[in-house]
Amino acid sequence: MKPVLWVFAGLSVLSVAACQPRVSREGETMALLERDRAWARAAATGNVDSIASFWTEDARVLLPDQPAYVGTEAIRKMVTASLAIPGFQISWTPENAIVSASGDLAYTYGTNSITVPDSAGHPVTTEGRYVEVWRKGKDGEWRCSIDINNTGPAAKPTSQPPDTILSRRSHSPMVA
């Protein structure tokens, strides 16, 4: 190949590479954490439209001891029913966000608190944890596509390895 063609080919590759959008993962992480905090603030207002706008149209919400809520209509019904419970309150605090290298997929995790009345009408608050998978829409907004939470004490970071099922199974007579 002639040197002029090599130069042209090299410049073409460089110009295509330069046109690729650069993703600031740090910037996207901060933006996503703020988006999750804004969602928590919206949840406190009780505005169903505002709350539901943070999920994708095909989102899945997975709550303890409940069926999966899939899609806008099912999620709106779940939100409406929850807000209709006297004394219902929900709050959450994101701990971290991890953004993909492409900048269009991410997840957040953190702690949450849900208050509902018991059978006698007294408020009972349950602490839990959550993981949310987020997708960036064509409009540039982050929206939650998978929302999973569970009850239990807030996870505390540890440097000790957990006592796993596998380590307990090694003492079982069923393991060869």
Residue, then its C-alpha position, 0 to 999 in steps of 0.5 A: m500500500k502506498p504511504v499516502l493511503w496508509v496516512f489516509a487510513g490512519l486518519s480515518v480511524l482516528s477521526v472515527a475514534a474521535c467521534q465516539p462519545r466519551v463517558s465520564r463514569e465519575g460524572e455519571t456516577m454522581a448524576l445517578l446517585e443524585r437521580d436516586r436521591a431525587w426519586a426518594r424525595a419524589a416518593a415522599t411527596g406521594n405524587v404517583d406520576s412523579i414516582a412512576s416516572f423514574w421507572t422504565e416502561d418495561a421495569r420490574v419491581l421485586l418486593p419481598d413476599q409479593p408477585a413481580y410488578v412488571g410494566t408501567e400499569a402494574i407499577r402505578k397500581m402498586v404505588t397507588a395502593s401503597l400510598a393509600i395505606p394510612g401511615f405508609q411511608i417509604s424512604w431510601t438512601p443510595e450508598n453507591a452507584i456503579v456505571s458501565a464503561s458505555g455509560d448507559l447501564a448502571y446499578t445502585y444499592g443502599t438501605n431503605s425504610i418502609t412504615v406501614p400500620d400493623s393489625a392494631g393500626h400502630p406504625v411498624t417500620t421495617e429496615g431493608r436493602y435494595v439494588e436497582v438496575w438503571r438504563k439511560g434513555k434516549d432522552g439522557e435520563w436515568r430510569c430504573s429497569i429492575d428494582i429489588n429490595n429485601t427486609g433485614p438489617a442494613a448490611k455492614p461492610t466487613s473484611q471477614p469472609p461470610d459464613t457461606i452455605l458452601s462452607r456449612r455444606s462441607h460439614s454435611p454428610m451429603v457432600a462427597 
